[in-house]
């Protein structure tokens, strides 16, 4: 049985095809995301209106687990989707280094997390790849920053 759920004032509608498999569509009919989760394990994949993959998330025991990735809509390098962000999760909490990228492929931010909290030096980059700011965090609390002037 397919159930249709409309969300007022949004561009999304949800079709619930079966208990472990859901698809959401843009109001114009293009697939927006597809979720396949059974007993807490599975994946959630999002799409741009163009049909290109926008993100992919993995779940284990109901929690985000492992590397989660996002993609730019039009940027490709050698026919490979260009990654916009990469995050690592352990039991649903961010763990380790997290990366944001500019569409030209250079790093925008590098964040470090321990048990879901920012920890240590968090670095921000210009589009040319040079460091312009470093932020220091301790247990998710901002301590200080250093802005580098060119």
MOVENBEL-V979131 format. One line per field, one symbol per residue. phi: phi as a letter, one per 30 degrees, with the letter a starting at -180 (. if undefined). A space follows every 10 residues. Layout:
# MOVENBEL-V979131
phi=???
This chain:
# MOVENBEL-V979131
phi=.ccccccdhb cbbcccdaec bbbcbdedjd dcabcbbbhi clbbbcbded jddcabccbb hicebidcbb bddcdbbhic eddcabbcbb hicdbidbbc bdddjddcbb ccbbhibdbi dcccbdddjd dcabccbbhi cdcabbcccd
